[in-house]
Amino acid sequence: MLITRATEYAIRALLYLAKQPKGQIVLKKDICASQDITPAFLTKILQPLIKDGVVGSQRGVGGGFFLIKDPEEVTLLDVVKAEEGPLYLNHCIAEAGICERDVFCPMHGAWRNIREELMQTLARYSFAELVAMEEENLKRLGNTST
């Protein structure tokens, strides 16, 4: 399973926004330049996060994007769910009764457990924690610019 490029770029954009003071509007061009994302793609990938109330946008001159929630409140799971939709890993667990083998197939339980563990792991990583991890990695490399 691979996440889409949209999800990867949305994570990068949110990581950039999480480094800014709360509520500060970041110009679209600045996000695009720092994360190597085209303006149209940035707008497209942030739409689900705007809809979910994670990111805000302001149009016009001086417009851009900003985090609505604190970085501590936003997790990788939030972004993956917004961009990818529900995580099922296999169509057989996506909907009750969709698979005729549901009653006896051992994979149904295995897929459910794997799905739950993946979601719990993604939920453990807040953007505040990811920012701190990046800062620590950069310090270790001797580079203080972000």
C-alpha positions, 0 to 999 in steps of 0.5 A: 500500500502506498499513500498517494502523492496528494497525501504526501504533499498534504503532509508536507504542506501541513508540516510547513504550516505547523511551524508558523505562529497560530493563525498566521496566514502563509502565502500560497507561493511560499508554501509552494516554493518551500515544498516544491508543489504547484499552486493548483495542486496545493489548492486541490490537496488542501481542500479536504483539510479545509472541509474538515476544519483543519486548514483555513484559507483566505482569498485575495491579496495577502491570502493564503492558508493557515492552520485552524487547529493547534499542531498538537491536535492534528495527526497523520491520521487526520490527513490520511483520512482527509486525503485518502478516505477511510482506510480499509486495506481490503474491500472485504472489510469495507462494508458489512456483508460485502464478502460471503466468506466473512463468517469463516475467513481468518483474513477478515479478523486479521485485516481488521486488526491490521487496520486498527493498529495502522490507524492507532499508529498514525493517530500517535503522530501529531504535527507538533511532534513531527515539527519537534522531530524535524528540528531534532534531526536538523540539529543532529545534522548541524543545520538549524535552518528549516 
